[in-house]
C-alpha cells in the first residue's frame, strides 16, 4: 500500500526535524548547565525543601505547569501559578501584565520566598519586566536562581523593545545557573513559500525538554545519594490515587496550589 501524501506533509516533516534537532542541540550543548542545576535541585530535595518554579509570560506559564503535579514528576515542586499572566484571563491582558514593571516583585513577595530557597524562572525570551523583577527580587532575598531562556533571543532583542525591563537586563545574566534553550528571535521556525510570516513556534518544546531532563538528572542524583524522592503517579493509572495519597499530607500545606 502506497502511503498517501497530503498537502503540507513536507512542511510538517520539516518542522518535526527542526524540533528534534533543536532538542538534541540543547541536550548536547547544555549538559553541563543542566547537571549543575540538577545538583542544586537534588540538594534541596534531599533536605526536604521545595523547588519553586515561575514562568511569567503567556505561554511560559505552560512550562510551570509542565513540572507541577505531573505524572512522573517530583512532588517537591511548588508551581507559582500567578493569575496575572495566564492567557485564560485574556491574551492582551497577559502581555500587558508581563510588561508591567514591579509586577514580578509583587509575585515573589506574595509567595514569601526567602534566603535558602531555590527558584526556577522560565521564559522563552528572557527579557520581560515581570520576569526580570522576579529575578531581581529573589536575588535580594538570597534565593538561588536557575534560569531557562533563550540567550540568542535576549541578546538580539533591541534594548528599547517595549517588552524589556527598564534596566534592559537579561535573565541569563541574573541567575546562578542559566540553561539556554536557543530559541530564535520570533520563536516560529517554519517558512512556507508564498506566506509572509513564519509559523510553528518551538519554545514550548524546548522549555518542556529542558525541564523534564532536569527532573531526570535530579532523580538520578538523588538515587545516587541514597534518597528516594516522592514522584507523582498519574491519577488515571491503576493505583495512582493510592500511591499519591501516601504523600499528600506532607505537601498539602506547603504547596499552595495543591
Helices and strands as residue ranges (DSSP letters): H 9-29, H 31-46, E 51-54, H 61-67, E 77-79, G 87-89, H 91-98, H 103-110, E 118-122, H 129-140, E 144-149, H 151-155, G 171-173, E 177-180, E 188-190, E 199-201, H 203-224, H 240-245, H 248-251
